[in-house]
Every structure is written in structure tokens, then in C-alpha cells.
């Protein structure tokens, strides 16, 4: 009987500690606005037909085309 009471007490304490830990997780702060990232348009667009497909290549500003 004593062992059973110990297990019930231990189980209840474990459940309460788990609930306290779960409630304590996370950042409590005001929501931040979304960051809008503007992209530069692609340049030097190339199309090449090969067999039954089409290959498209373009240049991202600041990078070069593959050779």
C-alpha cells in the first residue's frame, strides 16, 4: 500500500513538472512584421531546344552563367 501511494505521488509530481515545463517554453513577445525581400529580375535569358525538350538558362544579378 505504501509503495502504491509513492507511485501515485511520483506520477502526479511528474505530470505537474511536465506541464510546467511545457507552459514555460517559447518566446513571449509581440509579433514581428514579416520581412519582405525584394528580388532583382533575372537577366540574359537563354532558350535552347534540344530533342523533345527546352533548356532555359538565366543570369541572376551578381552571378555568371554556367559554361
VENWO-V89542 format. One record per backbone hydrogen bond with DSSP energy under -1.0 kcal/mol. NH is the residue of the N-H (numbers start at 1). CO is the residue of the C=O. E is the energy in kcal/mol with one decimal. If there is no record, write none. Layout:
NH/CO/E ; NH/CO/E
//
This chain:
5/1/-2.0 ; 6/2/-2.1 ; 7/3/-2.2 ; 8/4/-2.2 ; 9/5/-2.5 ; 10/6/-2.8 ; 11/7/-2.7 ; 12/8/-2.4 ; 13/9/-2.4 ; 14/10/-2.4 ; 15/11/-2.2 ; 16/12/-2.3 ; 17/13/-2.5 ; 18/14/-2.3 ; 19/15/-2.3 ; 20/16/-2.2 ; 21/17/-2.3 ; 22/18/-2.3 ; 23/19/-2.1 ; 24/20/-1.3 ; 43/59/-2.5 ; 46/57/-3.6 ; 48/55/-2.2 ; 50/53/-2.2 ; 53/50/-2.0 ; 55/48/-3.3 ; 57/46/-2.7 ; 59/43/-3.2 ; 63/60/-2.5
//
